[in-house]
C-alpha cells in the first residue's frame, strides 16, 4: 500500500466526526464599559469577525491520514482520517463593577448562549466530517492516482460547500428562534 504525502491533500480542509480527534481551543477578548451602549461599542471594536460578532468559531479541517491502494491497474482510497480544529472566541467582561444587575445578568445569559452556539458549530463540523470520510471512501477505484485526485477534489469542493450551507442555515435558524423568543419577552 502506498501512502500519499500529506502535501498532496494539504489544500483540503477536513474534519472527523470522532470527538477524540476534535481539537478545540478557546480564546477570549475583554469587553469594556458599564452600559449596554459601551459594551456594544466594545464588541464592535474588539469582537471577532472585525467586530461583527459577539462570539465565533473558526473551524478548520485537518487531514490526518490519507492512504491509497495504488497498483498498475487502479488507484483507490483505502483509509481516511480527518480532524476538526476549532478556535472558539468568546467575550469576557472583567470590569463589571458599576454596571446594573440586569446588564450583568443579560451579559451572563448571552455568554452562556454564545458558548453553546459555538459548540453547535463544532458538532455540525464533526457530523459533516463523518459524511466526508464515508464519501471519500466510496469514490470508486480510478485507473490512475491523478484521476483519483481529480475525483477527490471535486467531491471535497461539493462537500465543503454543503458544510458551509449547513453552518449558515444553523445561524439563520438560530437568529429566527432568538427573535421569536425576544418578541415573547
Buried (B, 14 or more C-beta within 10 A) or exposed (E): EEEBEEEBBEEBBBBBBBEEBBEBEEEEBEBEBBEBEBBBBBBEEEBBEEBEBBBBBBBBBBBEBBBBEBEEEBBBBBBBBBBBBBBBBBBEBEEBEEBEEEBEEBBEEBBEBBBEBBBBBBBBBBBBBBBBBEBBEEBEBBEEBEEBBEBBEEBBEEBBEEBEEBBEEBEEEBEEEEEEEEEEE
